[in-house]
């Protein structure tokens, strides 16, 4: 077994800032990431600086881009990344869309991830 594999925490839940915790993991050490990050403006977890409470949907996208960049570093070249996201309706134009309009948050993130070099293999719509 390699030293990198020995350094990986197994059977544990890693809590904390996602970018910081991913920084603790060795590069190229993860086979699969499955995540459902906080949707934009839908839940307050009561944690200062949490994802999802940004003022504008594009700020939310930028925060998630930072997380995905950290994930890209730890993923093996054959690794996969599964992302579960939902959308929400704007309550005010300052959030990024007219009131009562879908924000297109997942689509905005998808386009940003393509710009960052991610390969999008599939998209599933439920509901």
Secondary structure, DSSP 8 states (H G I E B T S, - for coil): --HHHHHS--S----S-HHHHHHTS-TT-EEEEEE----TTS---S-TT-TT--SSHHHHHHHHHHHHHHHHHHEEEEEEEEE-----B-SSGGGTS-TTSB--HHHHHHHHHHHTT----------
